Amino acid sequence: MLCMIILTSLTGSLFASIALAQDQESRNLGLEILDALVVRPISAGVSCLATALYLGTFPVTYIAGESKEAEKNLVEKPWRFTHGRALGEIDRYRDEVSEIGGPSLSKPSTY
């Protein structure tokens, strides 16, 4: 069941990224292929592991008052890296906000 969810998620992300990438003027086919066949599957697997780690440590982080930070680092960032960027764009997201120092996905952006 989990594998089906991951496969469906990857397939949807791949097709959405391909459609978005076709709109861009400058494309690097090699990076897109590398991203689709290597980076995204590994990133999805790491995202699943990070989410499981978050769920396992949630009681401790909640008591310590660090659950929001743990959620951001172990759930939001890995899944955003997996599905929040165009195919072949490793360092830039669809919303044009950089990963480092960018706003949280849980708060809507004002720009």
N, C-alpha and C positions, 0 to 999 in steps of 0.2 A: 504494500500500500504506500509506504513512504517512498519507495523507488518510483512509483507511478506519479506521485505528486512532484517529485524532483524532476522527472523526465518531462512532465507537462509544463512545469515552470521553465525549464531550460528551453524547450521548444518554443514556447510563447515569447520568451525573452529574445531568442535568436531571430525569429521572424520579425518582431517589432524592431529590433536593432538593425536588421538588414534593410527594412523599409526606411528607417530614419537615415541610415548611412547612404542610401541611394540618393537622398536629397542633397547631400553635401557635395560640393564641387570637387574638393581634393580628397581622393580616397587612396588608401594604401592597401591593396588587396592582400599582400603578405601578412600585414598586421591583423587584418580582419579574419583571415583564415586561422592564424595563430590564436587569436582571441576566441574564436568560435570553437575550435577543436581542443585547445589546451587550457587557456586561462579561465574561461567560463565554467567548464566542468569542475576544475579544481576549486575554483572560487565557490561554486555551489556546495561542494562537499565540505569545504572549510566552514561555510556559513551554517550548514546543518550541525556540524560539530560545535561551533561557537554557540549556537542557539541551545543545544543540549547542555553545554557547560553553564550557560546562563540559567536555564531552568533548574539545574542541579544545585547551583549556588544561590539561587534566589532567596531562600529563607535567611541565609547568613547576611547577604548584602542588604536585604530589607531591614533586618534588625540593626545593622550598622548604619543605615541611612544612605547607602551608596547604590541603591537599586536602579535609579535613573541613569547614573553614570555607567553602570554595568550593562544596562539595556542598550545604551547608545553605542558602547564599544563592542559588545558581543552579539548584538542582534542587528541594530540599525546600520552600522557601517559595513559589515560584511555583506548583507543583502543588498545594500545600495551599490556597493562595488560590483556585485554580480548582475543586477538588473537595472541599475540607474544610469547607465551610460550607453552611448552608441557603440556599435560594433567596431573594434579597432581603436577606440579612444580609451586609453588606459588611465590618463591623468585628468580627464575632463568629463563632467556629467551632463546629462541632457538639460538640466536647469541652469547650466553655465556657472554653477557654484563649485568652487574647489573643495575637495575633501578636507584639506587642512584649513582649519579656521572657519569653515563654512557653517551655515546655520543648521540646526537640527531638522530632520524631516518631520518631526512631530509638531513643529511650529511652522505655519505657512510663511513662505517667503514674501517680502513686500516688494520685490522687484521683479 
